[in-house]
């Protein structure tokens, strides 16, 4: 029979000088302790507005939802614009919930 060695073994040898694999490395940015993320910080003015909006929203659950809920939504939007995303969003949600409950559910009882 014949020699069927078409150079295949020579081309794909597994020695240290001839690598035919494709490799890649993933690099992540190093995390530095002591530095704060600028995306996760809230400004001081926004935090105060956010707390006052949340107080108005909780007050709207118990007394005069149309008045306090509307004020809670307005102050919540101002808090979001000042940088307090979480407190402003919660106050808008709670205020909207209290207004919806007042307008839709309470008139039937």
TORZA-775356 format. One line per field, with one value per residue: z negated, y, x of N, C-alpha, C in turn; residue in three letters; residue number from 1. Coordinates in nm, 4 decimals. Each point is the difference from the previous one (the first is absolute). Example, Ala and Ser with C-alpha at 12.3 -4.5 7.8 and 13.67 -1.06 7.14 Angstrom:
REM residues 2
nup = -0.7800:0.0720
nnorth = -0.5690:0.1050
neast = 1.3190:-0.0350
caup = 0.0000:-0.0060
canorth = 0.1190:0.1190
caeast = -0.0890:0.0820
cup = 0.0000:-0.0730
cnorth = 0.1200:0.1090
ceast = 0.0900:-0.0770
res = ALA:SER
n = 1:2
END
This chain:
REM residues 109
nup = 0.0000:0.0181:-0.0005:-0.0894:-0.0243:0.0174:-0.0981:-0.0248:-0.0300:0.1054:0.0593:-0.0618:-0.0020:-0.1070:0.0479:-0.0678:0.1172:0.0140:-0.0390:0.0225:-0.1314:0.0007:-0.0654:-0.1081:-0.0440:-0.1089:0.0161:-0.1317:-0.0128:-0.0535:-0.1066:-0.0215:-0.1116:-0.0610:0.1242:0.0033:0.0388:0.1060:0.0544:-0.1092:0.0124:-0.1114:0.0590:-0.0806:0.0913:0.0804:-0.0930:-0.0285:0.1290:0.0159:-0.1121:0.0346:0.1206:-0.0603:-0.0804:0.1040:0.0621:-0.1084:-0.0140:0.1303:-0.0558:-0.0948:0.0628:0.0597:0.0614:0.0363:-0.1189:-0.0979:0.0684:0.0347:-0.1236:-0.0398:0.1001:-0.0263:-0.1316:0.0292:0.0938:-0.0902:-0.0850:0.0959:0.0304:-0.1336:0.0407:-0.0691:0.0779:-0.1003:-0.0778:0.1064:0.0463:-0.1195:-0.0155:0.1239:-0.0200:-0.1204:0.0454:0.1088:-0.0778:-0.0870:0.1050:0.0561:-0.1186:-0.0199:0.1233:-0.0095:-0.1129:-0.0587:0.1185:0.0154:-0.1043
nnorth = -0.1163:0.1088:0.1002:0.0076:0.0301:0.0748:-0.0133:-0.0744:-0.1015:0.0340:0.0227:-0.1016:0.0164:-0.0715:0.0911:0.0431:-0.0220:-0.0973:0.1113:-0.0779:0.0173:0.0433:0.0897:0.0271:0.1198:-0.0183:0.1278:0.0034:0.1120:0.0341:-0.0628:0.1263:-0.0470:0.0505:-0.0371:0.1000:-0.0747:0.0735:-0.1202:-0.0520:0.1143:0.0484:0.1038:0.0898:0.0932:-0.0961:-0.0306:0.1285:0.0304:-0.1031:0.0349:0.1285:-0.0426:-0.0805:0.1004:0.0823:-0.0932:-0.0215:0.1307:-0.0090:-0.1009:0.0936:0.1099:0.0380:-0.1163:0.0717:0.0567:-0.0890:-0.0776:0.1036:0.0482:-0.1233:-0.0011:0.1223:-0.0152:-0.1130:0.0661:0.0961:-0.0978:-0.0550:0.1199:0.0017:-0.1226:0.0141:-0.0952:-0.0649:0.1028:0.0656:-0.1114:-0.0314:0.1263:-0.0006:-0.1173:0.0344:0.1186:-0.0555:-0.0930:0.0960:0.0707:-0.1064:-0.0352:0.1260:0.0048:-0.1188:-0.0194:0.1104:0.0544:-0.1234:0.0513
neast = 0.0827:-0.0607:0.0812:-0.0975:0.1185:-0.1074:0.0782:-0.1073:0.0774:0.0685:-0.1175:-0.0558:0.1263:0.0128:0.0790:0.1020:0.0552:-0.0882:-0.0634:-0.1030:-0.0037:-0.1252:0.0655:-0.0712:0.0205:-0.0724:-0.0128:-0.0062:-0.0665:0.1146:-0.0437:-0.0179:0.0508:-0.1042:-0.0225:-0.0838:-0.1017:0.0235:-0.0296:0.0539:0.0587:-0.0565:-0.0498:0.0518:-0.0168:0.0371:0.0881:0.0168:-0.0001:0.0819:0.0609:-0.0032:0.0362:0.0863:0.0275:-0.0022:0.0700:0.0720:0.0077:0.0204:0.0637:0.0163:0.0379:-0.1118:-0.0272:-0.1052:0.0001:0.0188:-0.0827:-0.0744:0.0074:-0.0302:-0.0873:-0.0416:0.0035:-0.0635:-0.0682:-0.0169:-0.0292:-0.0717:-0.0450:-0.0076:-0.0375:-0.1117:0.0524:0.0553:0.0321:0.0403:0.0546:0.0479:0.0320:0.0437:0.0585:0.0414:0.0359:0.0488:0.0531:0.0325:0.0383:0.0584:0.0457:0.0299:0.0454:0.0551:0.0590:0.0418:-0.0287:0.0424:0.0631
caup = 0.0000:0.0122:-0.1141:0.0120:-0.0818:0.0907:-0.0680:-0.1007:-0.1316:-0.0096:-0.0099:-0.1291:-0.1062:-0.1317:-0.0686:-0.0621:0.0956:0.1002:-0.0568:0.0971:-0.0699:-0.0196:-0.1406:-0.0326:-0.1430:-0.0412:-0.0952:-0.0698:-0.0644:-0.1411:-0.0988:-0.0977:-0.1275:-0.0489:0.0964:0.0184:0.1352:0.0179:0.0435:-0.1110:-0.1063:0.0087:-0.0469:-0.1291:0.0202:0.0474:-0.1092:-0.0838:0.0731:0.0068:-0.1301:-0.0171:0.0922:-0.0570:-0.1129:0.0585:0.0581:-0.1089:-0.0563:0.0912:-0.0209:-0.1145:-0.0080:0.1181:0.1035:0.1187:-0.0287:-0.0368:0.1074:0.1087:-0.0445:-0.0037:0.1376:0.0474:-0.0706:0.0439:0.1273:-0.0290:-0.0632:0.1054:0.0780:-0.0816:-0.0144:-0.0926:0.0837:-0.0755:-0.0843:0.0867:0.0659:-0.0998:-0.0378:0.1122:0.0019:-0.1145:0.0201:0.1067:-0.0558:-0.0904:0.0803:0.0726:-0.0976:-0.0367:0.1118:0.0545:-0.0949:-0.1133:0.0275:0.0008:-0.1356
canorth = 0.1163:0.1214:0.0878:0.1021:0.1139:0.1150:0.1182:0.0403:-0.0070:0.1033:0.1310:0.0165:-0.0580:0.0579:0.0326:0.1316:0.1083:0.0060:-0.0064:0.0360:0.0308:0.1415:0.0253:0.1377:0.0295:0.0998:0.0913:0.0855:0.1138:-0.0315:0.0681:0.0702:0.0206:0.1364:0.0928:-0.0204:0.0113:0.1252:-0.0308:-0.0453:0.0990:0.0941:0.1322:0.0301:0.0657:-0.0989:-0.0905:0.0710:0.0038:-0.1358:-0.0349:0.0759:-0.0561:-0.1270:0.0337:0.0422:-0.1166:-0.0827:0.0776:-0.0094:-0.1281:0.0071:0.1208:0.0856:-0.0524:0.0853:0.1135:-0.0439:-0.0847:0.0879:0.0635:-0.1037:-0.0256:0.1166:0.0056:-0.1189:0.0337:0.0919:-0.0779:-0.0780:0.0926:0.0380:-0.1121:-0.1028:-0.0843:-0.1002:0.0631:0.0651:-0.1016:-0.0585:0.0962:0.0105:-0.1228:-0.0039:0.1056:-0.0426:-0.1073:0.0551:0.0728:-0.0997:-0.0638:0.0990:0.0295:-0.1171:-0.0986:0.0590:0.0448:-0.1087:-0.0481
caeast = -0.0827:0.0779:0.0123:-0.1061:0.0380:-0.0036:0.0511:-0.0982:0.0620:0.1022:-0.0637:-0.0669:0.0803:-0.0266:0.1232:-0.0026:0.0170:-0.1051:-0.1349:-0.1019:-0.1228:-0.0264:-0.0288:-0.0354:0.0027:-0.0978:0.0604:-0.0961:0.0635:0.0262:-0.0839:0.0833:-0.0672:0.0030:-0.0585:-0.1431:-0.0536:-0.0729:-0.1359:-0.0828:-0.0076:-0.1103:0.0365:-0.0607:-0.1287:-0.0957:-0.0366:-0.0968:-0.1265:-0.0519:-0.0583:-0.1245:-0.0992:-0.0447:-0.0880:-0.1285:-0.0655:-0.0529:-0.1113:-0.1148:-0.0686:-0.0900:-0.0808:-0.0100:0.0905:0.0103:0.0869:0.1344:0.0512:0.0438:0.1246:0.1024:0.0441:0.0753:0.1282:0.0735:0.0656:0.1103:0.1069:0.0665:0.0830:0.1154:0.0922:-0.0468:-0.0864:-0.0751:-0.1019:-0.0977:-0.0831:-0.0899:-0.1040:-0.0933:-0.0802:-0.0923:-0.1000:-0.0916:-0.0820:-0.1011:-0.0996:-0.0806:-0.0890:-0.1019:-0.0906:-0.0679:-0.0512:-0.0719:-0.1381:-0.0960:-0.0291
cup = 0.0000:-0.1301:0.0173:-0.0882:0.0900:-0.0643:-0.1094:-0.1384:-0.0168:-0.0208:-0.1389:-0.1116:-0.1309:-0.0727:-0.0489:0.0999:0.0920:-0.0654:0.1048:-0.0650:-0.0120:-0.1457:-0.0191:-0.1513:-0.0275:-0.1090:-0.0597:-0.0656:-0.1468:-0.0921:-0.1052:-0.1259:-0.0420:0.0965:0.0184:0.1470:0.0120:0.0434:-0.1166:-0.1114:0.0246:-0.0518:-0.1264:0.0171:0.0462:-0.1094:-0.0931:0.0666:0.0070:-0.1300:-0.0221:0.0942:-0.0535:-0.1196:0.0514:0.0575:-0.1073:-0.0677:0.0886:-0.0123:-0.1083:0.0001:0.1293:0.1129:0.1227:-0.0222:-0.0231:0.1067:0.1180:-0.0365:-0.0054:0.1386:0.0508:-0.0658:0.0357:0.1326:-0.0210:-0.0633:0.1029:0.0828:-0.0755:-0.0270:-0.0931:0.0711:-0.0832:-0.0823:0.0843:0.0676:-0.0972:-0.0380:0.1123:0.0040:-0.1122:0.0163:0.1077:-0.0492:-0.0898:0.0765:0.0741:-0.0945:-0.0373:0.1121:0.0434:-0.1028:-0.1087:0.0360:-0.0014:-0.1382:-0.0843
cnorth = 0.1240:0.0785:0.1148:0.1212:0.1223:0.1263:0.0481:0.0016:0.1086:0.1377:0.0243:-0.0689:0.0725:0.0207:0.1448:0.1146:0.0180:-0.0194:0.0458:0.0284:0.1511:0.0203:0.1468:0.0162:0.1068:0.0849:0.0853:0.1139:-0.0321:0.0825:0.0626:0.0248:0.1457:0.1017:-0.0344:0.0098:0.1304:-0.0256:-0.0317:0.1028:0.0927:0.1347:0.0325:0.0640:-0.0958:-0.0936:0.0652:0.0097:-0.1383:-0.0426:0.0759:-0.0508:-0.1319:0.0234:0.0449:-0.1190:-0.0889:0.0711:-0.0105:-0.1336:0.0099:0.1202:0.0800:-0.0449:0.0899:0.1161:-0.0470:-0.0897:0.0809:0.0710:-0.1018:-0.0316:0.1157:0.0053:-0.1223:0.0227:0.0964:-0.0740:-0.0837:0.0898:0.0441:-0.1167:-0.1096:-0.0880:-0.0924:0.0638:0.0682:-0.0991:-0.0644:0.0964:0.0182:-0.1232:-0.0063:0.1055:-0.0378:-0.1113:0.0555:0.0778:-0.0980:-0.0693:0.0952:0.0203:-0.1213:-0.0895:0.0622:0.0468:-0.1121:-0.0529:0.1050
ceast = 0.0881:0.0064:-0.1000:0.0277:0.0127:0.0565:-0.0929:0.0625:0.1049:-0.0628:-0.0581:0.0775:-0.0286:0.1320:-0.0064:0.0111:-0.1197:-0.1366:-0.0990:-0.1345:-0.0157:-0.0381:-0.0316:0.0044:-0.1052:0.0619:-0.1112:0.0770:0.0225:-0.0891:0.0892:-0.0817:0.0115:-0.0563:-0.1464:-0.0355:-0.0757:-0.1441:-0.0922:-0.0140:-0.1183:0.0495:-0.0790:-0.1370:-0.1072:-0.0450:-0.1017:-0.1362:-0.0640:-0.0656:-0.1301:-0.1084:-0.0543:-0.0913:-0.1358:-0.0757:-0.0604:-0.1157:-0.1241:-0.0727:-0.1065:-0.0931:0.0132:0.0926:0.0129:0.0961:0.1438:0.0615:0.0518:0.1304:0.1146:0.0543:0.0867:0.1377:0.0852:0.0703:0.1165:0.1176:0.0756:0.0906:0.1236:0.0940:-0.0439:-0.1019:-0.0894:-0.1115:-0.1073:-0.0923:-0.0971:-0.1117:-0.1019:-0.0911:-0.1010:-0.1088:-0.1004:-0.0916:-0.1099:-0.1067:-0.0901:-0.0978:-0.1119:-0.1007:-0.0821:-0.0672:-0.0869:-0.1420:-0.1040:-0.0330:-0.0627
res = UNK:UNK:UNK:UNK:UNK:UNK:UNK:UNK:UNK:UNK:UNK:UNK:UNK:UNK:UNK:UNK:UNK:UNK:UNK:UNK:UNK:UNK:UNK:UNK:UNK:UNK:UNK:UNK:UNK:UNK:UNK:UNK:UNK:UNK:UNK:UNK:UNK:UNK:UNK:UNK:UNK:UNK:UNK:UNK:UNK:UNK:UNK:UNK:UNK:UNK:UNK:UNK:UNK:UNK:UNK:UNK:UNK:UNK:UNK:UNK:UNK:UNK:UNK:UNK:UNK:UNK:UNK:UNK:UNK:UNK:UNK:UNK:UNK:UNK:UNK:UNK:UNK:UNK:UNK:UNK:UNK:UNK:UNK:UNK:UNK:UNK:UNK:UNK:UNK:UNK:UNK:UNK:UNK:UNK:UNK:UNK:UNK:UNK:UNK:UNK:UNK:UNK:UNK:UNK:UNK:UNK:UNK:UNK:UNK
n = 1:2:3:4:5:6:7:8:9:10:11:12:13:14:15:16:17:18:19:20:21:22:23:24:25:26:27:28:29:30:31:32:33:34:35:36:37:38:39:40:41:42:43:44:45:46:47:48:49:50:51:52:53:54:55:56:57:58:59:60:61:62:63:64:65:66:67:68:69:70:71:72:73:74:75:76:77:78:79:80:81:82:83:84:85:86:87:88:89:90:91:92:93:94:95:96:97:98:99:100:101:102:103:104:105:106:107:108:109
END
